[in-house]
Amino acid sequence: MSRVEHSEAFEIERPRLTNIAARLLADRSEAEDIVQNAWLRLERVPVDVVSLPAWLTTVTTRLCLDRLRARIPVPSDPSVAASERRGSDIAPELPDPADSVERAEAVGQALHVVVETLTPDERVAFVLADTFGFDFASIASILGRHEAAARQLASRARRKVAEHDRDGRVTDWQIVDAFMAAARGGDLERLLELLAPNASIAADAAAVLAGTPAGITGRDAVAAFFNGSARSALPVFIDDRAGSAWFLRGVAKVVFDFEIVDGRVSSVVFRASPDALAAVTVRKGGAAVGDGGASLSHL
């Protein structure tokens, strides 16, 4: 790839990288500076990288991490042994997360409120996993840790957020979006945390015809069904309720109608009737993330 091609490709990635950096640093101006530094590093790379979006994501996030550690010095993370760490060299073969990054905002407001309670590594793991839908293998590579350690960091961050919001300020949309982020990321433990013991899945006749299950009962079964799925779902309002929907070529095809009880998902009803689809509006930040051509049995 020539320098001109590098420059053109970078400009395509710039808005996405700036959004990630701004969420991590809570400062748009600082984020723009970080992204510009990522560009300067790209100019010094003597060879082509395998996946430019993945390489830029890694560099930008690590630059943010350095900035956070300078702000909030953390001598060590006592809960993760040194043996869990890997080397910090940039790995151009990192699986490209670009397709999963351009998602709706998930738990940004919660993070903003409790940001000072999170260590830099917790903050990165939490933001990338729950807000941008990164898989933990990619997060682990960015942080220079094993995947299990990256999951643990995100889990600790979520507990801190939940602890801060225990007075009832957690909103239904935060629960719905956290649940969908866990589904996309294959975070079974988080799904189980967010589900009520008697959680269930149901579907209207139109949704069943589209391929959704008619019914599933029990937290374990519901979590297993959603685990690793819903990759083409977007955050929506169903009338005035927070929900999600599966889209095909920009058109809502199946609505995920959530019932939240005492801060947990009690039920999810798949709806595909014309009336249900007519009630759907995409929530702020939603954007089509692909045609979603897979069978609805896999969401």
Secondary structure per residue as TSV (DSSP state, phi and psi in degrees):
chain	resnum	aa	ss	phi	psi
A	1	M	-	360.0	128.9
A	2	S	-	-74.6	168.5
A	3	R	H	-61.6	-37.6
A	4	V	H	-64.4	-43.3
A	5	E	H	-64.6	-39.6
A	6	H	H	-56.5	-47.0
A	7	S	H	-62.7	-43.7
A	8	E	H	-65.0	-42.5
A	9	A	H	-65.7	-38.4
A	10	F	H	-63.2	-42.7
A	11	E	H	-63.4	-31.8
A	12	I	H	-65.3	-39.0
A	13	E	H	-81.5	-18.2
A	14	R	H	-54.4	-47.9
A	15	P	H	-60.1	-41.2
A	16	R	H	-64.6	-44.5
A	17	L	H	-64.1	-39.0
A	18	T	H	-66.0	-38.3
A	19	N	H	-62.7	-42.6
A	20	I	H	-63.3	-49.1
A	21	A	H	-63.9	-39.1
A	22	A	H	-64.7	-37.9
A	23	R	H	-70.0	-37.1
A	24	L	H	-70.9	-39.2
A	25	L	H	-99.2	-13.2
A	26	A	S	57.4	34.7
A	27	D	-	-154.7	108.9
A	28	R	H	-64.5	-41.9
A	29	S	H	-64.0	-43.3
A	30	E	H	-64.8	-36.8
A	31	A	H	-62.8	-42.9
A	32	E	H	-62.2	-36.9
A	33	D	H	-65.0	-42.2
A	34	I	H	-60.9	-46.0
A	35	V	H	-64.2	-37.3
A	36	Q	H	-64.7	-37.1
A	37	N	H	-65.2	-34.9
A	38	A	H	-63.0	-39.6
A	39	W	H	-62.4	-42.2
A	40	L	H	-62.4	-36.6
A	41	R	H	-68.2	-38.3
A	42	L	H	-62.2	-37.4
A	43	E	H	-63.7	-24.9
A	44	R	T	-91.9	-4.4
A	45	V	-	-74.7	122.2
A	46	P	-	-79.5	-17.2
A	47	V	S	-128.2	163.8
A	48	D	-	-66.7	146.6
A	49	V	-	-97.0	154.7
A	50	V	S	-68.1	-44.9
A	51	S	-	-132.4	103.8
A	52	L	H	-63.0	-45.0
A	53	P	H	-57.6	-42.5
A	54	A	H	-66.7	-42.4
A	55	W	H	-61.2	-46.8
A	56	L	H	-65.2	-38.1
A	57	T	H	-61.9	-44.3
A	58	T	H	-63.0	-48.4
A	59	V	H	-62.9	-46.4
A	60	T	H	-61.1	-45.2
A	61	T	H	-65.4	-40.5
A	62	R	H	-68.1	-35.4
A	63	L	H	-63.2	-40.5
A	64	C	H	-63.3	-41.5
A	65	L	H	-62.0	-42.5
A	66	D	H	-60.4	-41.7
A	67	R	H	-65.6	-40.8
A	68	L	H	-64.9	-41.3
A	69	R	H	-66.7	-30.8
A	70	A	H	-69.6	-35.0
A	71	R	H	-73.5	-43.4
A	72	I	S	-124.4	80.7
A	73	P	-	-60.6	129.8
A	74	V	-	-125.3	109.2
A	75	P	-	-56.3	-43.0
A	76	S	-	-165.7	166.0
A	77	D	-	-108.9	97.1
A	78	P	T	-65.3	-18.6
A	79	S	T	-85.6	-8.0
A	80	V	S	-122.5	118.2
A	81	A	-	-67.1	153.8
A	82	A	G	-60.2	-27.2
A	83	S	G	-67.5	-15.0
A	84	E	G	-81.9	-13.4
A	85	R	B	-82.1	151.6
A	86	R	-	-113.8	-177.9
A	87	G	-	-68.8	162.0
A	88	S	-	-106.6	11.5
A	89	D	-	-65.0	143.7
A	90	I	-	-65.5	132.7
A	91	A	-	-110.5	101.6
A	92	P	T	-64.2	-16.5
A	93	E	T	-83.7	4.6
A	94	L	S	-52.8	129.0
A	95	P	-	-53.2	134.8
A	96	D	-	-68.3	114.8
A	97	P	-	-91.8	7.6
A	98	A	H	-58.2	-37.8
A	99	D	H	-64.3	-29.6
A	100	S	H	-95.3	-5.8
A	101	V	H	-80.5	-38.5
A	102	E	S	-80.0	71.5
A	103	R	-	-114.4	173.0
A	104	A	-	-68.1	154.8
A	105	E	-	-64.0	138.8
A	106	A	-	-107.5	-69.1
A	107	V	S	-128.5	36.4
A	108	G	H	-61.6	-40.7
A	109	Q	H	-65.6	-40.6
A	110	A	H	-61.2	-43.6
A	111	L	H	-61.6	-43.8
A	112	H	H	-57.7	-38.7
A	113	V	H	-71.0	-38.2
A	114	V	H	-111.0	17.2
A	115	V	G	-55.2	-36.1
A	116	E	G	-72.6	-11.1
A	117	T	G	-90.2	-7.3
A	118	L	S	-100.3	138.8
A	119	T	-	-70.7	161.1
A	120	P	H	-54.6	-43.8
A	121	D	H	-67.2	-38.8
A	122	E	H	-62.2	-41.7
A	123	R	H	-62.3	-45.1
A	124	V	H	-63.7	-47.0
A	125	A	H	-62.2	-42.7
A	126	F	H	-66.3	-48.7
A	127	V	I	-64.6	-46.5
A	128	L	I	-66.3	-38.0
A	129	A	I	-77.0	-51.5
A	130	D	I	-90.0	-25.4
A	131	T	I	-97.0	-39.0
A	132	F	T	-109.4	-3.7
A	133	G	-	72.2	25.7
A	134	F	-	-67.1	148.0
A	135	D	-	-79.9	157.4
A	136	F	H	-73.2	-21.6
A	137	A	H	-65.1	-41.7
A	138	S	H	-68.4	-41.7
A	139	I	H	-62.0	-42.1
A	140	A	H	-61.3	-41.6
A	141	S	H	-64.0	-41.6
A	142	I	H	-64.1	-43.0
A	143	L	H	-81.6	-12.8
A	144	G	T	72.5	37.7
A	145	R	B	-129.2	169.7
A	146	H	-	-74.3	158.7
A	147	E	H	-60.1	-39.5
A	148	A	H	-62.2	-37.0
A	149	A	H	-68.3	-38.3
A	150	A	H	-63.5	-41.4
A	151	R	H	-61.8	-40.9
A	152	Q	H	-64.3	-40.3
A	153	L	H	-61.2	-46.6
A	154	A	H	-63.7	-39.1
A	155	S	H	-64.5	-42.6
A	156	R	H	-63.6	-40.8
A	157	A	H	-62.3	-41.6
A	158	R	H	-62.6	-40.1
A	159	R	H	-63.4	-38.2
A	160	K	H	-64.9	-41.7
A	161	V	H	-62.6	-45.4
A	162	A	H	-63.0	-40.0
A	163	E	H	-62.3	-42.1
A	164	H	H	-66.6	-33.9
A	165	D	T	-96.3	15.9
A	166	R	T	-65.3	-18.5
A	167	D	T	-76.9	5.9
A	168	G	T	106.6	5.4
A	169	R	T	-84.5	-2.3
A	170	V	-	-69.1	129.2
A	171	T	-	-97.0	162.2
A	172	D	H	-59.7	-38.3
A	173	W	H	-66.6	-32.6
A	174	Q	H	-65.2	-40.2
A	175	I	H	-67.7	-45.7
A	176	V	H	-60.1	-47.3
A	177	D	H	-70.5	-35.7
A	178	A	H	-64.8	-39.0
A	179	F	H	-63.4	-45.6
A	180	M	H	-68.5	-35.4
A	181	A	H	-64.1	-40.5
A	182	A	H	-65.7	-37.0
A	183	A	H	-63.2	-48.8
A	184	R	H	-63.5	-37.2
A	185	G	H	-83.6	-2.0
A	186	G	T	66.2	34.4
A	187	D	-	-95.3	83.7
A	188	L	H	-61.9	-39.7
A	189	E	H	-60.0	-43.1
A	190	R	H	-67.2	-39.4
A	191	L	H	-58.8	-44.4
A	192	L	H	-64.0	-37.4
A	193	E	H	-62.8	-35.1
A	194	L	H	-87.3	-10.5
A	195	L	E	-97.6	140.7
A	196	A	E	-72.1	153.0
A	197	P	E	-55.4	-36.0
A	198	N	E	-100.1	27.6
A	199	A	E	-58.6	150.4
A	200	S	E	-146.5	161.6
A	201	I	E	-121.3	137.6
A	202	A	E	-137.7	172.2
A	203	A	E	-153.7	146.5
A	204	D	-	-81.1	171.8
A	205	A	H	-60.4	-39.5
A	206	A	H	-65.8	-38.3
A	207	A	H	-68.2	-38.0
A	208	V	H	-62.1	-42.5
A	209	L	H	-62.5	-30.0
A	210	A	H	-78.4	-10.8
A	211	G	T	116.9	3.4
A	212	T	-	-81.5	157.1
A	213	P	-	-70.7	145.9
A	214	A	S	-70.3	-30.4
A	215	G	E	-172.9	142.7
A	216	I	E	-141.2	138.5
A	217	T	E	-127.6	138.2
A	218	G	S	105.8	139.5
A	219	R	H	-56.8	-47.3
A	220	D	H	-61.7	-43.3
A	221	A	H	-68.8	-40.3
A	222	V	H	-65.8	-43.9
A	223	A	H	-62.1	-41.8
A	224	A	H	-63.3	-37.0
A	225	F	H	-65.9	-42.8
A	226	F	H	-81.8	-20.1
A	227	N	T	-58.7	117.3
A	228	G	T	78.8	13.1
A	229	S	-	-115.9	-167.1
A	230	A	-	63.5	33.4
A	231	R	T	-73.4	-17.8
A	232	S	T	-109.5	22.1
A	233	A	E	-93.1	144.8
A	234	L	E	-121.6	152.9
A	235	P	E	-71.7	134.2
A	236	V	E	-139.9	167.3
A	237	F	E	-102.8	137.2
A	238	I	E	-110.9	99.7
A	239	D	T	58.9	-112.6
A	240	D	T	-110.5	12.6
A	241	R	E	-100.6	144.2
A	242	A	E	-76.2	131.7
A	243	G	E	-153.3	-159.3
A	244	S	E	-143.6	166.9
A	245	A	E	-154.0	146.5
A	246	W	E	-90.0	127.3
A	247	F	E	-113.1	145.0
A	248	L	E	-127.1	115.0
A	249	R	T	52.3	44.0
A	250	G	T	82.1	3.5
A	251	V	E	-116.9	130.4
A	252	A	E	-66.0	129.5
A	253	K	E	-112.5	-37.5
A	254	V	E	-140.3	130.8
A	255	V	E	-96.2	138.6
A	256	F	E	-102.4	103.5
A	257	D	E	-96.0	110.5
A	258	F	E	-93.3	142.7
A	259	E	E	-113.6	121.8
A	260	I	E	-107.6	125.0
A	261	V	E	-129.0	123.1
A	262	D	T	53.4	40.9
A	263	G	T	79.1	10.4
A	264	R	E	-131.8	157.9
A	265	V	E	-77.1	115.4
A	266	S	E	-89.4	-38.6
A	267	S	E	-155.8	154.8
A	268	V	E	-129.1	123.3
A	269	V	E	-111.9	121.5
A	270	F	E	-82.1	127.1
A	271	R	E	-127.4	133.7
A	272	A	-	-134.8	12.2
A	273	S	S	-69.5	154.0
A	274	P	H	-55.2	-39.5
A	275	D	H	-63.6	-42.3
A	276	A	H	-65.6	-43.4
A	277	L	H	-67.4	-32.4
A	278	A	H	-67.9	-21.4
A	279	A	T	-85.6	-0.5
A	280	V	E	-89.4	133.4
A	281	T	E	-133.1	137.5
A	282	V	E	-70.4	132.6
A	283	R	-	-75.9	160.2
A	284	K	T	-52.9	132.2
A	285	G	T	98.4	-14.8
A	286	G	-	-70.7	139.5
A	287	A	-	-151.0	145.8
A	288	A	-	-58.8	136.0
A	289	V	-	-120.4	34.3
A	290	G	-	124.2	169.8
A	291	D	-	-76.2	-19.4
A	292	G	-	58.7	46.6
A	293	G	-	-77.5	-2.7
A	294	A	S	-70.3	160.5
A	295	S	-	-58.1	142.7
A	296	L	G	-66.9	-15.8
A	297	S	G	-64.3	-19.3
A	298	H	G	-109.5	10.6
A	299	L	-	50.6	360.0
